[in-house]
Amino acid sequence: MLLWVFFLVVLTLSSGSHCSPPSLSLRMRRYTDAIFTNSYRKVLGQLSARKLLQDIMSRQQGEKNQEQEARVRLGRQVESLWADQKKMALESILVALLQKHRNSQG
């Protein structure tokens, strides 16, 4: 009886396709799919890292540009103030000279 059960189990297992080892072409296809998937993931990761780095660099460049523009504006304002002060000083000197000249004439 035990021999018959063993025989039936062996026949059942050998007739099912799930127990036979996968064919060589199927294994190679899975292997190449895995290689492609890993390579594709690496490329996507590199592209993502490159984009992140470019975003960070463009933000930093934008901040530098804003700082530089602020410095230029401040420099222009300082130059304008200096020019106004020089103009006022020259005007006051000219007024003083004119008054001195008028006082000496008359």
C-alpha positions as a Markdown table, in Angstrom:
| # | Residue | x | y | z |
|---|---|---|---|---|
| 1 | Met | 0.0 | 0.0 | 0.0 |
| 2 | Leu | 2.8 | 2.4 | 0.9 |
| 3 | Leu | 4.5 | 1.6 | -2.3 |
| 4 | Trp | 1.4 | 2.5 | -4.3 |
| 5 | Val | 1.1 | 5.9 | -2.5 |
| 6 | Phe | 4.7 | 6.7 | -3.3 |
| 7 | Phe | 4.2 | 5.7 | -6.9 |
| 8 | Leu | 1.1 | 7.9 | -7.2 |
| 9 | Val | 3.0 | 10.9 | -5.6 |
| 10 | Val | 5.9 | 10.5 | -8.0 |
| 11 | Leu | 3.6 | 10.3 | -11.0 |
| 12 | Thr | 1.7 | 13.3 | -9.9 |
| 13 | Leu | 4.8 | 15.4 | -9.3 |
| 14 | Ser | 6.5 | 14.3 | -12.5 |
| 15 | Ser | 3.4 | 15.1 | -14.6 |
| 16 | Gly | 3.0 | 18.6 | -13.3 |
| 17 | Ser | 4.9 | 21.3 | -15.1 |
| 18 | His | 5.5 | 23.3 | -11.9 |
| 19 | Cys | 8.1 | 20.8 | -10.7 |
| 20 | Ser | 10.2 | 20.7 | -13.7 |
| 21 | Pro | 13.2 | 23.1 | -13.7 |
| 22 | Pro | 12.7 | 26.2 | -15.9 |
| 23 | Ser | 14.2 | 26.0 | -19.3 |
| 24 | Leu | 17.5 | 27.6 | -20.1 |
| 25 | Ser | 16.0 | 30.3 | -22.3 |
| 26 | Leu | 13.5 | 31.3 | -19.6 |
| 27 | Arg | 16.3 | 31.6 | -17.1 |
| 28 | Met | 18.4 | 33.7 | -19.5 |
| 29 | Arg | 15.4 | 35.9 | -20.3 |
| 30 | Arg | 14.8 | 36.5 | -16.6 |
| 31 | Tyr | 18.5 | 37.2 | -16.1 |
| 32 | Thr | 18.7 | 39.7 | -18.9 |
| 33 | Asp | 15.5 | 41.3 | -17.6 |
| 34 | Ala | 17.1 | 41.7 | -14.2 |
| 35 | Ile | 20.3 | 43.2 | -15.7 |
| 36 | Phe | 18.2 | 45.6 | -17.7 |
| 37 | Thr | 16.1 | 46.6 | -14.8 |
| 38 | Asn | 19.1 | 47.2 | -12.5 |
| 39 | Ser | 20.8 | 49.2 | -15.2 |
| 40 | Tyr | 17.7 | 51.2 | -15.9 |
| 41 | Arg | 17.2 | 52.0 | -12.2 |
| 42 | Lys | 20.8 | 53.2 | -11.9 |
| 43 | Val | 20.4 | 55.5 | -14.9 |
| 44 | Leu | 17.2 | 56.9 | -13.4 |
| 45 | Gly | 18.9 | 57.4 | -10.1 |
| 46 | Gln | 21.8 | 59.2 | -11.9 |
| 47 | Leu | 19.4 | 61.4 | -13.8 |
| 48 | Ser | 17.5 | 62.3 | -10.6 |
| 49 | Ala | 20.7 | 63.1 | -8.8 |
| 50 | Arg | 21.9 | 65.3 | -11.7 |
| 51 | Lys | 18.6 | 67.2 | -11.8 |
| 52 | Leu | 18.7 | 67.7 | -8.0 |
| 53 | Leu | 22.3 | 69.0 | -8.3 |
| 54 | Gln | 21.4 | 71.3 | -11.2 |
| 55 | Asp | 18.4 | 72.7 | -9.2 |
| 56 | Ile | 20.7 | 73.3 | -6.1 |
| 57 | Met | 23.3 | 75.0 | -8.3 |
| 58 | Ser | 20.7 | 77.2 | -10.1 |
| 59 | Arg | 19.2 | 78.2 | -6.7 |
| 60 | Gln | 22.7 | 79.2 | -5.4 |
| 61 | Gln | 23.4 | 81.0 | -8.7 |
| 62 | Gly | 20.1 | 82.9 | -8.3 |
| 63 | Glu | 20.9 | 83.8 | -4.8 |
| 64 | Lys | 24.4 | 85.0 | -5.9 |
| 65 | Asn | 22.8 | 87.1 | -8.6 |
| 66 | Gln | 20.3 | 88.6 | -6.2 |
| 67 | Glu | 23.1 | 89.5 | -3.8 |
| 68 | Gln | 25.2 | 91.0 | -6.6 |
| 69 | Glu | 22.2 | 93.0 | -7.8 |
| 70 | Ala | 21.6 | 94.3 | -4.3 |
| 71 | Arg | 25.3 | 95.3 | -4.0 |
| 72 | Val | 25.1 | 97.1 | -7.4 |
| 73 | Arg | 21.9 | 98.9 | -6.3 |
| 74 | Leu | 23.5 | 99.9 | -2.9 |
| 75 | Gly | 26.6 | 101.1 | -4.8 |
| 76 | Arg | 24.5 | 103.2 | -7.1 |
| 77 | Gln | 22.7 | 104.7 | -4.1 |
| 78 | Val | 25.9 | 105.4 | -2.3 |
| 79 | Glu | 27.4 | 107.0 | -5.5 |
| 80 | Ser | 24.2 | 109.0 | -5.9 |
| 81 | Leu | 24.4 | 110.2 | -2.2 |
| 82 | Trp | 28.1 | 111.1 | -2.7 |
| 83 | Ala | 27.3 | 113.0 | -5.9 |
| 84 | Asp | 24.5 | 114.9 | -4.1 |
| 85 | Gln | 26.8 | 115.8 | -1.2 |
| 86 | Lys | 29.6 | 116.9 | -3.5 |
| 87 | Lys | 27.0 | 119.0 | -5.5 |
| 88 | Met | 25.7 | 120.6 | -2.3 |
| 89 | Ala | 29.3 | 121.3 | -1.0 |
| 90 | Leu | 30.2 | 122.9 | -4.3 |
| 91 | Glu | 27.1 | 125.0 | -4.3 |
| 92 | Ser | 27.7 | 126.2 | -0.7 |
| 93 | Ile | 31.3 | 127.0 | -1.6 |
| 94 | Leu | 30.2 | 128.9 | -4.7 |
| 95 | Val | 27.6 | 130.8 | -2.6 |
| 96 | Ala | 30.2 | 131.7 | 0.0 |
| 97 | Leu | 32.6 | 132.9 | -2.8 |
| 98 | Leu | 29.9 | 135.0 | -4.4 |
| 99 | Gln | 29.0 | 136.5 | -1.0 |
| 100 | Lys | 32.6 | 137.2 | -0.3 |
| 101 | His | 33.1 | 138.7 | -3.8 |
| 102 | Arg | 30.0 | 140.9 | -3.4 |
| 103 | Asn | 31.1 | 142.0 | 0.1 |
| 104 | Ser | 34.5 | 143.0 | -1.2 |
| 105 | Gln | 33.1 | 145.0 | -4.1 |
| 106 | Gly | 30.5 | 146.9 | -2.3 |
